[in-house]
Amino acid sequence: MSVRSLQAYAPMPVRNEINVTSLIDVLLVLVLILMLTAPAVVHRIPLPLGSNSGGTEPTILGLSVKTTGELYLEGSAVNRAQLSTLLAAAADSAMPPVLEIRPEATTRYEEVADVLALAKRSGLPAIRIEGTRAE
């Protein structure tokens, strides 16, 4: 064998380089994750924190929403105009009550959303919705 034939079988020189393609792929995934999570961090919803001011329990004003769209405030039937007036008066009191909306299980979403919007416009500081399950 000649020297030339041995040189043909000699190993190639080793290249000490980083594979940048996979590095760029990982960095792009990290940038994408950052872009998706950044808006969630910026848009925060302020929630009132509970406080024990004097230890008195607020009064609860119960509002039932029937499947037919009828409204009952503390057991007596009211229409939407009367409800708006009563809730605005309750909101202006010294200790405004907590409005608890109790829809029936089969009440349409639009009915509950309308009542909730009306209650929010009245200025009550606390509104709760009690959910029920259909059997």
C-alpha positions as CSV (number, residue, x, y, z in Angstrom):
1,M,0.0,0.0,0.0
2,S,1.1,3.4,-0.8
3,V,1.0,6.4,1.4
4,R,-1.7,8.0,-0.8
5,S,-4.0,5.1,-0.2
6,L,-3.5,5.3,3.6
7,Q,-4.3,9.0,3.5
8,A,-7.6,8.3,1.8
9,Y,-8.7,6.3,4.9
10,A,-7.5,8.8,7.4
11,P,-10.3,10.2,9.6
12,M,-11.6,13.7,8.8
13,P,-10.7,16.5,11.1
14,V,-13.1,17.1,14.0
15,R,-15.2,20.3,13.9
16,N,-15.9,21.9,17.2
17,E,-19.0,23.9,16.5
18,I,-22.4,24.3,18.2
19,N,-25.5,23.3,16.2
20,V,-27.2,26.7,16.1
21,T,-30.3,25.4,14.4
22,S,-31.6,23.6,17.5
23,L,-30.6,26.5,19.7
24,I,-32.6,29.0,17.5
25,D,-35.6,26.6,17.6
26,V,-35.5,26.6,21.4
27,L,-35.2,30.4,21.6
28,L,-38.1,30.9,19.3
29,V,-40.3,28.6,21.4
30,L,-39.3,30.6,24.5
31,V,-40.1,33.9,22.8
32,L,-43.5,32.5,21.7
33,I,-44.3,31.4,25.3
34,L,-43.3,34.9,26.5
35,M,-45.5,36.6,24.0
36,L,-48.5,34.5,25.0
37,T,-48.1,34.9,28.7
38,A,-47.2,38.6,28.8
39,P,-50.7,39.9,28.1
40,A,-52.1,37.7,30.9
41,V,-49.7,39.4,33.4
42,V,-50.6,42.9,32.2
43,H,-54.4,42.6,32.3
44,R,-55.2,42.2,36.0
45,I,-58.6,42.3,37.5
46,P,-58.8,44.1,40.8
47,L,-60.8,42.1,43.3
48,P,-61.9,43.5,46.6
49,L,-60.3,41.8,49.6
50,G,-62.4,40.7,52.5
51,S,-62.1,42.7,55.6
52,N,-63.5,42.4,59.0
53,S,-64.9,45.9,59.6
54,G,-66.8,45.9,62.9
55,G,-67.8,42.3,62.6
56,T,-71.3,43.1,61.3
57,E,-72.6,40.8,58.6
58,P,-74.1,42.7,55.6
59,T,-77.8,42.1,54.9
60,I,-78.5,39.9,52.0
61,L,-81.1,41.0,49.5
62,G,-82.5,37.9,47.6
63,L,-83.5,38.2,44.0
64,S,-85.1,35.2,42.3
65,V,-85.1,34.9,38.5
66,K,-87.7,32.4,37.3
67,T,-87.6,30.4,34.0
68,T,-90.4,32.6,32.7
69,G,-88.4,35.8,33.3
70,E,-90.4,36.8,36.4
71,L,-88.4,38.6,39.1
72,Y,-89.0,38.2,42.8
73,L,-87.2,40.5,45.3
74,E,-87.4,39.0,48.8
75,G,-90.4,37.0,47.8
76,S,-92.5,39.7,46.2
77,A,-93.0,40.0,42.4
78,V,-91.4,43.1,40.8
79,N,-90.9,44.3,37.2
80,R,-87.6,45.6,35.9
81,A,-88.4,49.3,36.4
82,Q,-89.4,48.6,40.1
83,L,-86.3,46.5,40.5
84,S,-84.1,49.2,39.2
85,T,-85.6,51.8,41.6
86,L,-85.4,49.5,44.6
87,L,-81.8,48.5,43.9
88,A,-80.7,52.1,43.4
89,A,-82.4,53.0,46.8
90,A,-80.6,50.1,48.5
91,A,-77.3,51.1,47.0
92,D,-77.7,54.7,48.4
93,S,-78.3,53.4,52.0
94,A,-75.6,53.7,54.7
95,M,-75.0,49.9,54.7
96,P,-75.7,48.7,51.2
97,P,-76.9,45.1,51.1
98,V,-75.3,42.2,49.2
99,L,-77.5,41.3,46.3
100,E,-77.8,37.6,45.8
101,I,-79.3,36.6,42.5
102,R,-80.8,33.1,42.5
103,P,-81.8,31.9,39.0
104,E,-83.7,28.7,38.5
105,A,-81.7,25.9,36.9
106,T,-83.5,26.2,33.5
107,T,-83.5,30.1,33.3
108,R,-82.0,31.4,30.1
109,Y,-78.6,33.0,30.3
110,E,-79.9,36.2,28.7
111,E,-82.4,36.7,31.5
112,V,-79.7,36.4,34.1
113,A,-77.3,38.6,32.2
114,D,-79.9,41.4,31.9
115,V,-80.7,41.2,35.6
116,L,-77.0,41.3,36.4
117,A,-76.4,44.3,34.2
118,L,-79.4,46.1,35.8
119,A,-78.0,45.3,39.3
120,K,-74.5,46.6,38.3
121,R,-75.9,49.8,37.0
122,S,-77.7,50.4,40.3
123,G,-74.4,50.8,42.0
124,L,-74.6,48.0,44.5
125,P,-71.0,47.2,45.7
126,A,-71.5,43.5,46.2
127,I,-73.4,41.1,43.9
128,R,-73.5,37.3,44.1
129,I,-75.0,34.7,41.9
130,E,-76.1,31.4,43.4
131,G,-76.0,28.6,40.9
132,T,-78.3,25.6,40.8
133,R,-78.0,22.4,38.8
134,A,-80.7,21.0,36.6
135,E,-81.9,17.5,37.7
